Amino acid sequence: MKIATMARAAVRGLVALASVGALVATGVAWSVQQHVSTTIVTSNALTLHPVLIGQAFTALLVGLDARTDASGNPLPPALLDAIHAGPDEGQLHTDTIILLHVPALPGEPAVAISIPRDSYVQLADGSGKHKINSAYNRGLVAAEKDMKAQGVSGPELDRRGREAGRAALIATVESLTGTSIDHYGEINLAGFVELTDALGGVPVCLNKPVRDSYSGLDLPAGYQTVSGQVALAFVRQRHGLDGGDLDRIARQQAFIAGLTQRVQGEGTLTDPATLSQLLGVVTRHVVIDKGWDLQQAATQASRIAGADLSFRTIPTGRPDLETPVDGLAVQVDPAAVRAFVTEQFSAKTPTSSPTASTAPTGTATATPAPSTTPTKVITAGGVPCVN
């Protein structure tokens, strides 16, 4: 396979990853791309919003806790054991949810906003208030129930069910943030592992040693390079972290910063062996929306230096909100979220996350706690140390 073909495949996948630093790589890899095509799973779940070269766009990037590849084929049991995937309860949860806004003009900073997986929000499918990471699965289950009654089964049932799940998640995020989503990208657990292996690891830094039996993470303090199942454990750990899911988001953001450093490194995306590995990751584990204009994305991303990509987290209230059926969740005020996202995406220099001043209505708790939203700003201009 020609390098140009592999480059295009790698670009298509990298653009779509929940690791937003990979988007920056498109500006590098596009130079060796010709008018070729490759096999990649695409989605029609997104209502297309035509975006022209030179215009800003917003992408929803998702890490899916799936035990299958992008085409719905089961992952090998040995791989699932290696990455500490845990038992398969048949639920497709989105454990990483990031909104990436790429500006239209050179010199304007790009911003990636994380949404905690346990955020307690109104789901767009009409099922009421639940944790946002269940929106995908709830949309899938409801759609499959109707389709089964119509006689749909097998791979077609799975494909159409997943499309319904994606549409439900997209609609929920748009409603919560007040933002129109232009593009969608999804990667599963195995894809994340194989991506870091293909890139030769990602630099990270820990403030203190970490040992966690749940995720399998066992690392010393300081700067180091992680890949494969260790990299996955680094971004998945939340047990033993004082801030729980919010500290895990800081881990994910720091990891993306390190990933950006890796993909911007000289020769990373022009090496035939690396591109060949990336091609395999893309075709097996990545889903992007059918309307993603890669040349436009590459043109925009090529203007982003590492320091111009910063990470924020939506404003939240108490992290231990008691809910009727979902256990403890993260308190969210939708009005505060919409105001925050609007400010971040329109500001020439994004600001730190504000606190949520009021409790969302209809919750099962009476007294809001101070916000635990991280206020430290992480950028892709270095490799920040985190807990």
PyMOL commands that set and color helices and strands:
alter all, ss='L'
color gray80, all
select helices_A, chain A and resi 3-16+21-24+26-32+77-82+132-149+154-177+189-198+228-236+245-263+272-285+294-301+306-308+334-346
alter helices_A, ss='H'
color red, helices_A
select strands_A, chain A and resi 41-43+57-65+93-102+110-114+120-122+129-131+183-188+202-206+210-212+217-219+222-226+286-289+309-313+321-322+328-329+378-379+385-386
alter strands_A, ss='S'
color yellow, strands_A
deselect
rebuild
show_as cartoon
